[in-house]
Amino acid sequence: MFSKITDKFSKNSEIEVEVEVEVEDKDKGREISNKISEGITKLVGRVITEREEYYKNNLPLSIESLDGMVSSFANKNALISGGAGLIPGPWGMAAAIPEILAVVRNQLIMVYDISKAYGHNIDKEALISILFGAVGNSATSLVVIQGQKVMAKRVGAKALQSLIHALGGKITQQLAKSMAAKWLPVAGAIAMATWSRYSTKKIGGKAIGIFLDAGSDEKNELIDIDNEDIIEDKPVLTSSAAIDELKIISMIELMKIDGNIDDKEVEFISGFIEKTDLTSSKKIELIKLIKSNEKSRPDYELLNKDPEEKLNFIIDLVSLAKADGKFDITEKMFVKEIGRMLNFDKDDIEELMA
């Protein structure tokens, strides 16, 4: 198996990545982002209407029960994403859009229900602002409290649509940075499930924090915002060669940590290597590293500069470790050590490995 893989890379040593493929991937990324944004636009009004109708005949949840409710939504979203039947590549992510929107719908319902538990009436602008802020942007500064109403700073129709579009781009970018979600069906499904569970718990915690602190913000004045106030991340479908190399070296170390390497694991890692834009010589070097006793020391500072990149890196490590149906204690210790070097909170790492 090992010699066949190195021969494959040697025979293709002169092949360069086609520019047309890169352009196609970027175009697909924009298409996915736009479709997610369109879906969110429809979901927001629908969720508010449905929950308003629901609460005409039902009492809000107790504040004490909110942690359990958030965990329930997190587990539900993990099941949705894990069962998506992901096809590798950008086209596979496009096929998973219904599942992605199902996850977002549950997150919107969760935030709305949290607001009701704290006695607030939330509008669509605040609902989107909270969701956007919780997935890694500064948009929670757009949320203010006025009396018993949590709302966004005054948002015009154009700015609201820009906010939704930015949210769609953020979700696409986070999924696109996962090597497993891009390239491998089994590990990709695990990666999507892990991301859905983790992000849902983070959104729930952020929403609870906002409503819990609502009383201290009553003096905030509403101000108009426009598109310049919204920080939008452009979705990408490829990461830099240096980061790809760092990720793969760490995956190889994780694979070797239990002292047993079989052909399936070699094939698994080679799948990552083959799909990258690394040079053929670098790919051969990495393949040889699988059978080598040499230990590499990647520069994790590359990842510390990008919170989403390092989050997806941990998700990929967990997905690789779980792909064979086992998550050995030595593998868990390895992931924890990487998490420590990347300045992750211990509880976050435990959550990601759950």
C-alpha positions as a Markdown table, in Angstrom:
| # | Residue | x | y | z |
|---|---|---|---|---|
| 1 | Met | 0.0 | 0.0 | 0.0 |
| 2 | Phe | 2.7 | 2.5 | 1.0 |
| 3 | Ser | 4.8 | 2.0 | -2.1 |
| 4 | Lys | 1.8 | 2.3 | -4.3 |
| 5 | Ile | 0.9 | 5.7 | -2.8 |
| 6 | Thr | 4.4 | 7.1 | -3.2 |
| 7 | Asp | 4.6 | 5.8 | -6.8 |
| 8 | Lys | 1.4 | 7.6 | -7.5 |
| 9 | Phe | 2.7 | 10.9 | -6.4 |
| 10 | Ser | 6.1 | 10.4 | -8.2 |
| 11 | Lys | 4.4 | 9.7 | -11.5 |
| 12 | Asn | 2.5 | 12.9 | -11.2 |
| 13 | Ser | 5.4 | 15.0 | -10.0 |
| 14 | Glu | 5.0 | 17.6 | -12.9 |
| 15 | Ile | 1.2 | 18.1 | -12.5 |
| 16 | Glu | 0.2 | 21.6 | -11.3 |
| 17 | Val | -3.1 | 22.6 | -9.9 |
| 18 | Glu | -5.3 | 24.1 | -12.6 |
| 19 | Val | -6.3 | 27.7 | -12.2 |
| 20 | Glu | -9.7 | 26.8 | -13.6 |
| 21 | Val | -10.3 | 24.4 | -10.7 |
| 22 | Glu | -9.5 | 27.0 | -8.1 |
| 23 | Val | -11.8 | 29.5 | -9.8 |
| 24 | Glu | -14.6 | 26.9 | -9.9 |
| 25 | Asp | -14.2 | 26.1 | -6.2 |
| 26 | Lys | -14.3 | 29.8 | -5.3 |
| 27 | Asp | -17.4 | 30.3 | -7.5 |
| 28 | Lys | -19.0 | 27.3 | -5.8 |
| 29 | Gly | -18.2 | 28.8 | -2.4 |
| 30 | Arg | -20.0 | 32.0 | -3.3 |
| 31 | Glu | -22.9 | 30.0 | -4.6 |
| 32 | Ile | -23.2 | 28.0 | -1.4 |
| 33 | Ser | -22.9 | 31.2 | 0.7 |
| 34 | Asn | -25.7 | 32.8 | -1.3 |
| 35 | Lys | -28.0 | 29.8 | -1.0 |
| 36 | Ile | -27.4 | 29.6 | 2.8 |
| 37 | Ser | -28.1 | 33.4 | 3.1 |
| 38 | Glu | -31.3 | 33.1 | 1.0 |
| 39 | Gly | -32.4 | 30.2 | 3.3 |
| 40 | Ile | -31.7 | 32.1 | 6.4 |
| 41 | Thr | -33.7 | 35.1 | 5.1 |
| 42 | Lys | -36.8 | 32.8 | 4.8 |
| 43 | Leu | -36.1 | 31.1 | 8.1 |
| 44 | Val | -36.0 | 34.1 | 10.3 |
| 45 | Gly | -39.5 | 35.4 | 9.6 |
| 46 | Arg | -40.9 | 31.9 | 9.6 |
| 47 | Val | -39.3 | 31.0 | 13.0 |
| 48 | Ile | -40.6 | 34.2 | 14.7 |
| 49 | Thr | -44.1 | 33.6 | 13.3 |
| 50 | Glu | -44.1 | 30.0 | 14.4 |
| 51 | Arg | -42.7 | 30.7 | 17.9 |
| 52 | Glu | -45.1 | 33.6 | 18.5 |
| 53 | Glu | -48.0 | 31.3 | 17.6 |
| 54 | Tyr | -46.5 | 28.6 | 19.9 |
| 55 | Tyr | -46.3 | 30.9 | 22.9 |
| 56 | Lys | -49.9 | 31.9 | 22.6 |
| 57 | Asn | -50.7 | 28.5 | 24.2 |
| 58 | Asn | -47.5 | 27.5 | 25.9 |
| 59 | Leu | -45.5 | 28.9 | 28.8 |
| 60 | Pro | -41.8 | 29.8 | 28.3 |
| 61 | Leu | -39.2 | 27.5 | 29.7 |
| 62 | Ser | -37.8 | 28.1 | 33.1 |
| 63 | Ile | -34.3 | 29.7 | 33.2 |
| 64 | Glu | -33.1 | 26.7 | 35.2 |
| 65 | Ser | -33.9 | 24.4 | 32.2 |
| 66 | Leu | -32.1 | 26.4 | 29.6 |
| 67 | Asp | -28.7 | 24.6 | 29.8 |
| 68 | Gly | -30.6 | 21.3 | 29.2 |
| 69 | Met | -32.5 | 22.8 | 26.3 |
| 70 | Val | -29.2 | 24.1 | 24.7 |
| 71 | Ser | -27.6 | 20.6 | 25.1 |
| 72 | Ser | -30.7 | 19.0 | 23.5 |
| 73 | Phe | -30.5 | 21.3 | 20.5 |
| 74 | Ala | -26.8 | 20.7 | 20.2 |
| 75 | Asn | -27.3 | 16.9 | 20.2 |
| 76 | Lys | -30.1 | 17.2 | 17.7 |
| 77 | Asn | -28.0 | 19.3 | 15.3 |
| 78 | Ala | -25.1 | 16.8 | 15.6 |
| 79 | Leu | -27.5 | 14.1 | 14.5 |
| 80 | Ile | -28.7 | 16.1 | 11.6 |
| 81 | Ser | -25.2 | 16.9 | 10.4 |
| 82 | Gly | -23.8 | 13.5 | 11.1 |
| 83 | Gly | -26.5 | 11.9 | 9.0 |
| 84 | Ala | -26.1 | 14.2 | 6.0 |
| 85 | Gly | -24.4 | 11.6 | 3.8 |
| 86 | Leu | -21.7 | 14.1 | 2.9 |
| 87 | Ile | -20.1 | 13.8 | -0.5 |
| 88 | Pro | -16.4 | 15.1 | -0.5 |
| 89 | Gly | -15.7 | 18.4 | -2.1 |
| 90 | Pro | -17.4 | 21.7 | -2.6 |
| 91 | Trp | -20.3 | 20.0 | -4.5 |
| 92 | Gly | -20.8 | 17.8 | -1.5 |
| 93 | Met | -21.1 | 20.9 | 0.7 |
| 94 | Ala | -23.7 | 22.3 | -1.7 |
| 95 | Ala | -25.7 | 19.0 | -1.4 |
| 96 | Ala | -25.6 | 19.4 | 2.4 |
| 97 | Ile | -27.3 | 22.9 | 2.3 |
| 98 | Pro | -30.7 | 21.5 | 3.5 |
| 99 | Glu | -29.0 | 20.0 | 6.6 |
| 100 | Ile | -27.0 | 23.2 | 7.2 |
| 101 | Leu | -30.2 | 25.2 | 7.1 |
| 102 | Ala | -32.0 | 22.7 | 9.4 |
| 103 | Val | -29.2 | 23.3 | 11.9 |
| 104 | Val | -29.6 | 27.1 | 11.6 |
| 105 | Arg | -33.3 | 26.8 | 12.0 |
| 106 | Asn | -32.9 | 24.9 | 15.3 |
| 107 | Gln | -30.4 | 27.6 | 16.4 |
| 108 | Leu | -32.8 | 30.4 | 15.7 |
| 109 | Ile | -35.6 | 28.6 | 17.6 |
| 110 | Met | -33.2 | 28.0 | 20.5 |
| 111 | Val | -32.2 | 31.7 | 20.7 |
| 112 | Tyr | -35.9 | 32.8 | 20.5 |
| 113 | Asp | -36.9 | 30.4 | 23.3 |
| 114 | Ile | -34.0 | 31.7 | 25.4 |
| 115 | Ser | -35.3 | 35.2 | 24.9 |
| 116 | Lys | -38.8 | 34.2 | 26.0 |
| 117 | Ala | -37.5 | 32.4 | 29.1 |
| 118 | Tyr | -36.0 | 35.8 | 30.2 |
| 119 | Gly | -39.2 | 37.6 | 29.4 |
| 120 | His | -38.1 | 39.4 | 26.3 |
| 121 | Asn | -39.7 | 39.9 | 22.9 |
| 122 | Ile | -37.1 | 39.5 | 20.2 |
| 123 | Asp | -37.3 | 40.9 | 16.7 |
| 124 | Lys | -35.7 | 39.5 | 13.6 |
| 125 | Glu | -32.8 | 42.0 | 13.6 |
| 126 | Ala | -31.8 | 41.0 | 17.1 |
| 127 | Leu | -32.2 | 37.3 | 16.3 |
| 128 | Ile | -29.8 | 37.6 | 13.4 |
| 129 | Ser | -27.4 | 39.8 | 15.3 |
| 130 | Ile | -27.1 | 37.4 | 18.2 |
| 131 | Leu | -26.6 | 34.4 | 15.8 |
| 132 | Phe | -24.1 | 36.3 | 13.8 |
| 133 | Gly | -22.2 | 37.4 | 16.8 |
| 134 | Ala | -22.1 | 34.0 | 18.4 |
| 135 | Val | -20.4 | 32.4 | 15.4 |
| 136 | Gly | -17.4 | 34.6 | 15.8 |
| 137 | Asn | -18.1 | 38.2 | 14.8 |
| 138 | Ser | -18.5 | 41.4 | 16.7 |
| 139 | Ala | -22.1 | 41.8 | 15.8 |
| 140 | Thr | -23.3 | 41.3 | 19.3 |
| 141 | Ser | -22.4 | 44.9 | 19.8 |
| 142 | Leu | -25.4 | 45.6 | 17.6 |
| 143 | Val | -27.7 | 44.2 | 20.2 |
| 144 | Val | -29.2 | 46.5 | 22.8 |
| 145 | Ile | -31.9 | 46.3 | 25.4 |
| 146 | Gln | -34.8 | 48.8 | 25.5 |
| 147 | Gly | -37.1 | 48.2 | 28.4 |
| 148 | Gln | -38.3 | 44.6 | 28.1 |
| 149 | Lys | -37.3 | 44.3 | 24.4 |
| 150 | Val | -34.0 | 43.0 | 23.1 |
| 151 | Met | -33.4 | 44.5 | 19.7 |
| 152 | Ala | -30.7 | 45.4 | 17.3 |
| 153 | Lys | -29.5 | 48.9 | 16.8 |
| 154 | Arg | -31.7 | 50.4 | 14.0 |
| 155 | Val | -31.1 | 48.2 | 10.9 |
| 156 | Gly | -32.3 | 49.2 | 7.5 |
| 157 | Ala | -33.5 | 46.6 | 5.1 |
| 158 | Lys | -30.3 | 46.8 | 3.1 |
| 159 | Ala | -28.1 | 46.5 | 6.1 |
| 160 | Leu | -30.1 | 43.6 | 7.5 |
| 161 | Gln | -29.7 | 41.7 | 4.2 |
| 162 | Ser | -25.9 | 42.4 | 4.4 |
| 163 | Leu | -25.9 | 41.0 | 7.9 |
| 164 | Ile | -27.7 | 37.8 | 6.8 |
| 165 | His | -25.3 | 37.5 | 3.8 |
| 166 | Ala | -22.3 | 37.9 | 6.1 |
| 167 | Leu | -23.8 | 35.2 | 8.3 |
| 168 | Gly | -24.1 | 32.8 | 5.3 |
| 169 | Gly | -20.5 | 33.6 | 4.4 |
| 170 | Lys | -19.3 | 32.9 | 7.9 |
| 171 | Ile | -21.0 | 29.5 | 8.1 |
| 172 | Thr | -19.6 | 28.6 | 4.6 |
| 173 | Gln | -16.1 | 29.6 | 5.6 |
| 174 | Gln | -16.1 | 27.6 | 8.8 |
| 175 | Leu | -17.2 | 24.5 | 7.0 |
| 176 | Ala | -14.9 | 25.1 | 4.1 |
| 177 | Lys | -11.8 | 25.2 | 6.4 |
| 178 | Ser | -12.4 | 21.6 | 7.6 |
| 179 | Met | -10.2 | 19.3 | 5.6 |
| 180 | Ala | -12.3 | 16.3 | 6.6 |
| 181 | Ala | -15.6 | 18.0 | 5.6 |
| 182 | Lys | -14.1 | 18.8 | 2.2 |
| 183 | Trp | -12.6 | 15.5 | 1.3 |
| 184 | Leu | -13.6 | 12.4 | 3.2 |
| 185 | Pro | -17.1 | 11.1 | 3.6 |
| 186 | Val | -16.9 | 9.3 | 7.0 |
| 187 | Ala | -14.5 | 11.8 | 8.7 |
| 188 | Gly | -16.4 | 14.6 | 7.0 |
| 189 | Ala | -19.7 | 13.6 | 8.5 |
| 190 | Ile | -18.1 | 13.4 | 12.0 |
| 191 | Ala | -16.5 | 16.8 | 11.4 |
| 192 | Met | -19.9 | 18.4 | 10.5 |
| 193 | Ala | -21.6 | 16.8 | 13.5 |
| 194 | Thr | -18.9 | 18.0 | 15.8 |
| 195 | Trp | -19.1 | 21.5 | 14.4 |
| 196 | Ser | -22.9 | 21.6 | 14.6 |
| 197 | Arg | -22.9 | 20.4 | 18.2 |
| 198 | Tyr | -20.1 | 22.8 | 19.3 |
| 199 | Ser | -21.4 | 25.9 | 17.5 |
| 200 | Thr | -25.0 | 25.3 | 18.8 |
| 201 | Lys | -23.8 | 25.1 | 22.4 |
| 202 | Lys | -21.7 | 28.3 | 21.8 |
| 203 | Ile | -24.6 | 30.2 | 20.4 |
| 204 | Gly | -26.9 | 29.0 | 23.2 |
| 205 | Gly | -24.3 | 30.2 | 25.8 |
| 206 | Lys | -23.8 | 33.5 | 24.1 |
| 207 | Ala | -27.6 | 34.1 | 24.0 |
| 208 | Ile | -28.1 | 33.2 | 27.6 |
| 209 | Gly | -25.3 | 35.6 | 28.5 |
| 210 | Ile | -26.9 | 38.5 | 26.5 |
| 211 | Phe | -30.3 | 38.1 | 28.1 |
| 212 | Leu | -28.8 | 37.4 | 31.6 |
| 213 | Asp | -27.0 | 40.8 | 31.4 |
| 214 | Ala | -29.9 | 42.6 | 29.8 |
| 215 | Gly | -30.7 | 44.8 | 32.8 |
| 216 | Ser | -27.3 | 46.6 | 32.7 |
| 217 | Asp | -27.8 | 47.8 | 29.1 |
| 218 | Glu | -31.1 | 49.6 | 29.4 |
| 219 | Lys | -29.5 | 53.0 | 28.9 |
| 220 | Asn | -28.1 | 52.2 | 25.5 |
| 221 | Glu | -29.5 | 54.5 | 22.8 |
| 222 | Leu | -30.6 | 53.2 | 19.4 |
| 223 | Ile | -28.4 | 54.4 | 16.5 |
| 224 | Asp | -28.6 | 53.8 | 12.8 |
| 225 | Ile | -26.2 | 51.3 | 11.2 |
| 226 | Asp | -25.3 | 50.7 | 7.6 |
| 227 | Asn | -23.2 | 48.3 | 5.7 |
| 228 | Glu | -19.9 | 49.7 | 6.9 |
| 229 | Asp | -20.8 | 48.6 | 10.4 |
| 230 | Ile | -21.0 | 44.9 | 9.3 |
| 231 | Ile | -17.7 | 43.0 | 9.1 |
| 232 | Glu | -18.1 | 40.4 | 6.5 |
| 233 | Asp | -15.7 | 37.5 | 6.0 |
| 234 | Lys | -15.3 | 36.3 | 2.5 |
| 235 | Pro | -15.8 | 32.5 | 2.2 |
| 236 | Val | -12.8 | 30.5 | 0.9 |
| 237 | Leu | -12.5 | 26.8 | 0.0 |
| 238 | Thr | -8.8 | 26.4 | 0.3 |
| 239 | Ser | -6.3 | 27.1 | 3.0 |
| 240 | Ser | -2.6 | 28.1 | 2.6 |
| 241 | Ala | 0.0 | 25.4 | 1.8 |
| 242 | Ala | 1.8 | 26.0 | 5.1 |
| 243 | Ile | -1.4 | 25.4 | 7.1 |
| 244 | Asp | -2.3 | 22.3 | 5.1 |
| 245 | Glu | 1.2 | 20.9 | 5.8 |
| 246 | Leu | 0.9 | 21.7 | 9.5 |
| 247 | Lys | -2.5 | 20.0 | 9.7 |
| 248 | Ile | -1.3 | 16.8 | 7.9 |
| 249 | Ile | 1.9 | 16.5 | 10.0 |
| 250 | Ser | -0.2 | 16.7 | 13.1 |
| 251 | Met | -2.7 | 14.1 | 11.7 |
| 252 | Ile | 0.2 | 11.8 | 11.0 |
| 253 | Glu | 1.5 | 12.2 | 14.5 |
| 254 | Leu | -2.0 | 11.5 | 15.9 |
| 255 | Met | -2.3 | 8.3 | 13.7 |
| 256 | Lys | 1.1 | 7.0 | 15.0 |
| 257 | Ile | 0.4 | 7.9 | 18.7 |
| 258 | Asp | -1.0 | 4.4 | 19.5 |
| 259 | Gly | 2.0 | 2.6 | 18.0 |
| 260 | Asn | -0.1 | 0.8 | 15.4 |
| 261 | Ile | -0.5 | 1.9 | 11.7 |
| 262 | Asp | -2.5 | -0.1 | 9.3 |
| 263 | Asp | -3.2 | 0.2 | 5.6 |
| 264 | Lys | -6.6 | 1.9 | 6.1 |
| 265 | Glu | -5.0 | 4.7 | 8.2 |
| 266 | Val | -2.2 | 5.2 | 5.5 |
| 267 | Glu | -4.9 | 5.4 | 2.9 |
| 268 | Phe | -6.9 | 7.8 | 5.0 |
| 269 | Ile | -4.1 | 10.2 | 5.5 |
| 270 | Ser | -3.0 | 9.9 | 1.9 |
| 271 | Gly | -6.5 | 11.1 | 0.9 |
| 272 | Phe | -5.8 | 14.4 | 2.7 |
| 273 | Ile | -2.4 | 14.8 | 1.1 |
| 274 | Glu | -3.5 | 14.0 | -2.4 |
| 275 | Lys | -6.3 | 16.7 | -2.3 |
| 276 | Thr | -4.1 | 19.6 | -1.2 |
| 277 | Asp | -2.3 | 22.1 | -3.4 |
| 278 | Leu | 1.1 | 21.1 | -2.0 |
| 279 | Thr | 3.9 | 20.4 | -4.5 |
| 280 | Ser | 4.4 | 16.8 | -5.5 |
| 281 | Ser | 7.8 | 16.7 | -3.7 |
| 282 | Lys | 6.1 | 17.9 | -0.5 |
| 283 | Lys | 3.4 | 15.3 | -0.9 |
| 284 | Ile | 6.0 | 12.5 | -1.2 |
| 285 | Glu | 7.9 | 13.9 | 1.8 |
| 286 | Leu | 4.7 | 13.8 | 3.9 |
| 287 | Ile | 3.8 | 10.2 | 2.7 |
| 288 | Lys | 7.3 | 9.1 | 3.8 |
| 289 | Leu | 6.8 | 10.7 | 7.1 |
| 290 | Ile | 4.0 | 8.2 | 7.9 |
| 291 | Lys | 6.5 | 5.3 | 8.0 |
| 292 | Ser | 9.3 | 7.3 | 9.6 |
| 293 | Asn | 10.2 | 7.5 | 13.3 |
| 294 | Glu | 11.0 | 11.2 | 12.8 |
| 295 | Lys | 9.0 | 13.6 | 14.9 |
| 296 | Ser | 8.1 | 17.0 | 13.5 |
| 297 | Arg | 7.4 | 20.2 | 15.4 |
| 298 | Pro | 4.9 | 22.2 | 13.5 |
| 299 | Asp | 4.6 | 26.0 | 14.1 |
| 300 | Tyr | 1.2 | 26.3 | 15.7 |
| 301 | Glu | 1.4 | 30.1 | 15.7 |
| 302 | Leu | 0.2 | 29.9 | 12.1 |
| 303 | Leu | -3.2 | 28.7 | 13.4 |
| 304 | Asn | -3.3 | 31.0 | 16.4 |
| 305 | Lys | -3.8 | 33.9 | 14.0 |
| 306 | Asp | -7.1 | 32.5 | 12.8 |
| 307 | Pro | -9.7 | 31.3 | 15.4 |
| 308 | Glu | -11.9 | 29.5 | 12.9 |
| 309 | Glu | -8.9 | 27.8 | 11.3 |
| 310 | Lys | -7.7 | 26.4 | 14.6 |
| 311 | Leu | -11.2 | 25.4 | 15.6 |
| 312 | Asn | -11.6 | 23.4 | 12.5 |
| 313 | Phe | -8.1 | 21.9 | 12.9 |
| 314 | Ile | -9.1 | 20.5 | 16.3 |
| 315 | Ile | -12.4 | 19.2 | 14.8 |
| 316 | Asp | -10.4 | 17.5 | 12.0 |
| 317 | Leu | -8.1 | 15.8 | 14.6 |
| 318 | Val | -11.1 | 14.6 | 16.6 |
| 319 | Ser | -12.8 | 13.4 | 13.4 |
| 320 | Leu | -9.7 | 11.4 | 12.3 |
| 321 | Ala | -9.4 | 9.8 | 15.8 |
| 322 | Lys | -13.1 | 8.8 | 15.8 |
| 323 | Ala | -13.2 | 7.6 | 12.1 |
| 324 | Asp | -12.2 | 4.0 | 13.1 |
| 325 | Gly | -15.0 | 3.8 | 15.7 |
| 326 | Lys | -12.5 | 4.2 | 18.6 |
| 327 | Phe | -11.1 | 7.2 | 20.5 |
| 328 | Asp | -8.1 | 5.9 | 22.3 |
| 329 | Ile | -6.9 | 7.6 | 25.5 |
| 330 | Thr | -3.5 | 8.4 | 24.0 |
| 331 | Glu | -5.3 | 10.1 | 21.1 |
| 332 | Lys | -7.4 | 12.2 | 23.5 |
| 333 | Met | -4.2 | 13.2 | 25.3 |
| 334 | Phe | -2.7 | 14.2 | 22.0 |
| 335 | Val | -5.7 | 16.4 | 21.1 |
| 336 | Lys | -5.7 | 18.0 | 24.6 |
| 337 | Glu | -2.0 | 18.8 | 24.2 |
| 338 | Ile | -2.6 | 20.4 | 20.8 |
| 339 | Gly | -5.5 | 22.3 | 22.3 |
| 340 | Arg | -3.3 | 23.6 | 25.1 |
| 341 | Met | -0.7 | 24.9 | 22.6 |
| 342 | Leu | -3.5 | 26.6 | 20.6 |
| 343 | Asn | -4.8 | 28.3 | 23.8 |
| 344 | Phe | -8.1 | 26.5 | 23.9 |
| 345 | Asp | -10.2 | 26.4 | 27.1 |
| 346 | Lys | -10.0 | 23.0 | 28.7 |
| 347 | Asp | -13.8 | 22.8 | 28.7 |
| 348 | Asp | -14.0 | 23.6 | 25.0 |
| 349 | Ile | -11.6 | 20.7 | 24.2 |
| 350 | Glu | -13.6 | 18.3 | 26.3 |
| 351 | Glu | -16.8 | 19.5 | 24.5 |
| 352 | Leu | -15.2 | 19.0 | 21.1 |
| 353 | Met | -14.1 | 15.4 | 22.0 |
| 354 | Ala | -17.5 | 14.4 | 23.4 |
